[in-house]
Amino acid sequence: MKKHLVLLISVFVMVPVFAQQFGRQYDTEQPRVRFATLPVYIDSGNQHLAAYQFELKAVSGQIKIVGVEGGEHPAFVDAPYYDSAALANDRIIIAAFNTGQDLPTGQTRIATIHLQIVGDTEPKYQLELSVAGDENGREISAEITFEKEI
Amino acid sequence: MKKSKTLFIVFCIIVSFLLTTTLLLSSCQRTKEQSRSTADRDKLKLERIYNETNGGTSAPITISGSGPSPTVSGTTNHSITTEQLNEEQMKEQLRKNILSDGVSFYDRKGAIEYAFDGTVTEDDILKFKAGKTGEISQETLDKISAAYGSGYGRNAGDASSDAYGGDMMGGFGGRGAARGGFGGMSVSRDLYNFSAPSQPLSFERQRRAANTFNVMPARPSSSQPVNIPDELLNISADEIWIIAKVDTSRPVVNDDTPGSGAMLAKLPKEEKEIPLPLKHTDVKGQICGYIATVEVTQQFHNPYSEKIEAVYVFPLPQNAAVNEFIMIVGDRKIRGIIRERQEAEQIYEQARNQGYTASLLTQERPNIFTQKVANIEPSKEIDVNIKYFNILAYVDGWYEFVFPMVVGPRYNPPGYTDGVGAVAHGRTGISGQKTEVQYLKPNERSGHDISLAVVIDAGVAIEELECPSHVITNSKASAEKRTVKLSSLDSIPNKDFVLRYKVAGKKVKSALVTHRDERGGFFSLMLYPPENLKSLKRAPMEMIFVLDCSGSMNGKPIEKAKDAITRALKQLQPNDTFQVIRFSNNASQLGPKPIPATAENIRKGLKYVEELQGNGGTQMIEGIKAALDFEHDAERFRLVSFMTDGYIGNESEILEAVHQRLGSSRIFSFGVGSSVNRYLLDRLAMLGKGAVAYIGLDESAGEIVDSFYERISHPALTDVTIDWGNMEVTDVYPATIPDLFVGRPIIITGRFNGDRNTRIRVAGKVGSDDQVFDIPVDLNDATAEHNGIACVWARKQIETLANRATYDSSSDLPGQIRTVALEYGLMSSYTAFIAVDSSRQTAGDHGVTVNVPVPVPYGVRYDTTVQE
């Protein structure tokens, strides 16, 4: 009888304590959500940049693309297009072109990606330039970079 | 002994379990609350209290943001403030609320002190509310009666049923005689204006509410002088919670000149009257062949002194393939992203709550959309640009471009909650429907106007052009090209814009339009009926006319519909039979079964039609049953003509009923009105294997009925099959080719492979005779290329899946729709566009939500259609 009582009292005391701990843990596990921008630049050296296509994805961390904005040069100021089919696979493929005469050279911001970042893990991005072209439709060598918001 | 020991153990385990559960729940709640600031806790508390006092009968509210004016989300039209006030501020706030007909809730201690100068105790109030008036002094009883109303001093059960059993229409702080009460507690109809829950609260709930709150008397009437007793203002507390109705009173502006007026509304704390947030809509259309590319720009601005969220419910064509969405913030353009609807809504909420400017586009029906724009700062503008493709209707050599400008007020059958509610401006949440449109009163004007321009490149000479709905200007660039602009004199968006043009010859230049990309080839084919049908005569008919006699049809629409039926009855042939069915709340008909079209019977029919009036609800299902649920005369071709504005919210139920009952009938739907539900009418005709026609309020019903009779006075090509020749065709929509009627080509879209010229062979039956004809096609014709065809095809696939979903719940049709919509970047019921400007967080909370009210469509009566 004594044994049973001790056991029951233990249950009375321990279970609520565990329950409280569990409750606390449950509550603090809600992921943090924040928003950030990711400006993307292409440096085409001294050649005119008339067209580009690049692919972006997060190799770690959880991001959601929530908007795509144009760049700084008038030739690329309009919001570029993205491939909606690619978006379904957690990546985004963005492309734009301009057939005008006023085209940028050197480094220029070609787009800004608006992101939602879920959780505390700082995302790591993989950015790949698929192609860049000049006003004659020729492929040109160029470098793509992004700037991380601090 | 052993038994009692076991029982004791079981008892202990149960107690332990209950204790554990309680602790677990309270722990979760507590830790949640602990993670919030004091202000947040206040809001949480207020949220809970408010929702509780609403009896859980309306959608709960949430309160978020910081500062003295937290934002309230949910179905309430009350402003809520949680403030830490000093005594002077509190008095001032209290005075303001009383003066503005508001209602204030305070904590229990304060309330009793405020209302009764400390001489009445909580216990006295509880006794009074429980009907135990003998247990309190006469002086106390008088005070409580004066404040709470003499109707209260009965037992609690009576109070509850009396307060709620009757008229529950009272609005929170509504002017005039407030009806209903607060938890049965205070039913002083002259002094108090309360938000009445739609169902009685339980007594326990009343007690809880009463224990938590008290209510301050509001101003008896706005026109009477206010005498606020000093003791009422003699208050002391360190916290005050105020729930007051937003003052929706607004002066009616001069609306003599269309478009010049401005809808004025007032937000709490605003001192001047100001217009509403949707300023202007700009529509630019480009028609190439039979495909229109349309860009719609909605210009939102914030004329208030605090941040707002704008919400606008608007229409687009029912076959619009919406594939682009851009939010414009100053000079910056942010392309919206297509996402699963739930995910997009969640992102929007998170962005909104964190102060980011964001916009969300959702689809409520294929032709009804909701635009939300969050965190518009005072005096700032946000534009939203939407792009879509759609295929024009083509009838008897005329193309028709339609741009709907306003959502018509829908009727939702009792018990239905997934509809589209039509409510008066400022009456958020009263319809109980998932989507709500707020309407302006007939003497009110919105500052919102519309500009519209359409450039037509027909490819062949345009012979005639007309706009039966609006005043336009029309400039001719060449024989094939025209530019049409809406006149600024006709810029009130209260009816569909309808533009028709007739091209040279009987057929379009390129019946087959294609597009190729990395996904493969897509095509759209306009399939014409064979020419020889015109020389053949039709079989006898069983004509069933079904007339919508609901309140929304009252006035001009029903007169037009009656004109149409009258004309049609006079054109029946002696070997035809006919029936006339009317429906509103129920259905009734000319006779028990169709009657021969003799001169005498037609006179009877005409008299019956003449006496019909519009009134009541739109129980279309009754009309469907009456029209399709009787035995078919095998000797005759049964043709059912629905004459309606289609203003219902339960479209899917109606379409399912038609699918189940159709049999060998054909449905010809006639949309009657200035802004009809084209989605419903098109689908009725499509499911009914017939056709659709629209009768505008300023159009001749006779002409439209004549052309209808011209069409049905010849046999249709039925059992149509197509041999695609060298085109390797897949995924064709519609999968079953409908009957081909004279003057009514149909559009077929699909995917294909191959690039050689070929010949498409179409076969079918006219009566019992076989018919075959060929269509030569050039798959390399560059002039027949259109990059919108892939979207048009995907939209058609979504439409087909959605139609199937109205009667087939066995397969994962929503999942299939979602997949197609995401792959092609298209709007659907299951996808949405989201755009967030994450470059800048605006200060403070997200402000109040302002719904953009719209006018009722031209010719539609506000009083018979809008819930107030």
HADDOCK unambig.tbl for C-alpha pairs under 7 A between the chains (distance, minus, plus):
assign (segid A and resid 12 and name CA) (segid B and resid 16 and name CA) 5.69 0.50 0.50
assign (segid A and resid 15 and name CA) (segid B and resid 20 and name CA) 6.38 0.50 0.50
assign (segid A and resid 16 and name CA) (segid B and resid 20 and name CA) 4.90 0.50 0.50
assign (segid A and resid 16 and name CA) (segid B and resid 23 and name CA) 6.33 0.50 0.50
assign (segid A and resid 19 and name CA) (segid B and resid 20 and name CA) 6.50 0.50 0.50
assign (segid A and resid 19 and name CA) (segid B and resid 23 and name CA) 7.00 0.50 0.50
assign (segid A and resid 19 and name CA) (segid B and resid 24 and name CA) 5.20 0.50 0.50
assign (segid A and resid 20 and name CA) (segid B and resid 23 and name CA) 6.63 0.50 0.50
assign (segid A and resid 20 and name CA) (segid B and resid 24 and name CA) 5.57 0.50 0.50
assign (segid A and resid 20 and name CA) (segid B and resid 27 and name CA) 5.61 0.50 0.50
assign (segid A and resid 23 and name CA) (segid B and resid 24 and name CA) 5.90 0.50 0.50
assign (segid A and resid 23 and name CA) (segid B and resid 27 and name CA) 5.69 0.50 0.50
assign (segid A and resid 23 and name CA) (segid B and resid 28 and name CA) 4.89 0.50 0.50
assign (segid A and resid 24 and name CA) (segid B and resid 27 and name CA) 6.88 0.50 0.50
assign (segid A and resid 24 and name CA) (segid B and resid 28 and name CA) 6.34 0.50 0.50
assign (segid A and resid 24 and name CA) (segid B and resid 31 and name CA) 6.11 0.50 0.50
assign (segid A and resid 27 and name CA) (segid B and resid 28 and name CA) 6.32 0.50 0.50
assign (segid A and resid 27 and name CA) (segid B and resid 31 and name CA) 6.67 0.50 0.50
assign (segid A and resid 27 and name CA) (segid B and resid 32 and name CA) 6.48 0.50 0.50
assign (segid A and resid 35 and name CA) (segid B and resid 838 and name CA) 5.46 0.50 0.50
assign (segid A and resid 36 and name CA) (segid B and resid 838 and name CA) 5.34 0.50 0.50
assign (segid A and resid 36 and name CA) (segid B and resid 839 and name CA) 6.53 0.50 0.50
assign (segid A and resid 37 and name CA) (segid B and resid 838 and name CA) 5.96 0.50 0.50
assign (segid A and resid 37 and name CA) (segid B and resid 839 and name CA) 5.83 0.50 0.50
assign (segid A and resid 66 and name CA) (segid B and resid 336 and name CA) 6.87 0.50 0.50
assign (segid A and resid 66 and name CA) (segid B and resid 337 and name CA) 5.95 0.50 0.50
assign (segid A and resid 66 and name CA) (segid B and resid 834 and name CA) 6.35 0.50 0.50
assign (segid A and resid 66 and name CA) (segid B and resid 835 and name CA) 5.48 0.50 0.50
assign (segid A and resid 66 and name CA) (segid B and resid 836 and name CA) 5.64 0.50 0.50
assign (segid A and resid 67 and name CA) (segid B and resid 334 and name CA) 5.73 0.50 0.50
assign (segid A and resid 67 and name CA) (segid B and resid 335 and name CA) 5.42 0.50 0.50
assign (segid A and resid 67 and name CA) (segid B and resid 336 and name CA) 5.12 0.50 0.50
assign (segid A and resid 67 and name CA) (segid B and resid 337 and name CA) 5.85 0.50 0.50
assign (segid A and resid 67 and name CA) (segid B and resid 835 and name CA) 4.97 0.50 0.50
assign (segid A and resid 67 and name CA) (segid B and resid 836 and name CA) 5.79 0.50 0.50
assign (segid A and resid 68 and name CA) (segid B and resid 334 and name CA) 5.29 0.50 0.50
assign (segid A and resid 68 and name CA) (segid B and resid 335 and name CA) 4.94 0.50 0.50
assign (segid A and resid 68 and name CA) (segid B and resid 336 and name CA) 6.89 0.50 0.50
assign (segid A and resid 69 and name CA) (segid B and resid 333 and name CA) 5.75 0.50 0.50
assign (segid A and resid 69 and name CA) (segid B and resid 334 and name CA) 4.34 0.50 0.50
assign (segid A and resid 69 and name CA) (segid B and resid 335 and name CA) 6.08 0.50 0.50
assign (segid A and resid 70 and name CA) (segid B and resid 333 and name CA) 6.63 0.50 0.50
assign (segid A and resid 78 and name CA) (segid B and resid 333 and name CA) 6.33 0.50 0.50
assign (segid A and resid 79 and name CA) (segid B and resid 333 and name CA) 5.60 0.50 0.50
assign (segid A and resid 79 and name CA) (segid B and resid 334 and name CA) 5.79 0.50 0.50
assign (segid A and resid 79 and name CA) (segid B and resid 335 and name CA) 5.59 0.50 0.50
assign (segid A and resid 84 and name CA) (segid B and resid 822 and name CA) 6.38 0.50 0.50
assign (segid A and resid 84 and name CA) (segid B and resid 823 and name CA) 5.67 0.50 0.50
assign (segid A and resid 84 and name CA) (segid B and resid 824 and name CA) 6.31 0.50 0.50
assign (segid A and resid 84 and name CA) (segid B and resid 825 and name CA) 5.28 0.50 0.50
assign (segid A and resid 85 and name CA) (segid B and resid 822 and name CA) 6.57 0.50 0.50
assign (segid A and resid 85 and name CA) (segid B and resid 823 and name CA) 4.24 0.50 0.50
assign (segid A and resid 85 and name CA) (segid B and resid 824 and name CA) 6.61 0.50 0.50
assign (segid A and resid 114 and name CA) (segid B and resid 836 and name CA) 6.85 0.50 0.50
assign (segid A and resid 114 and name CA) (segid B and resid 837 and name CA) 6.69 0.50 0.50
assign (segid A and resid 114 and name CA) (segid B and resid 838 and name CA) 5.71 0.50 0.50
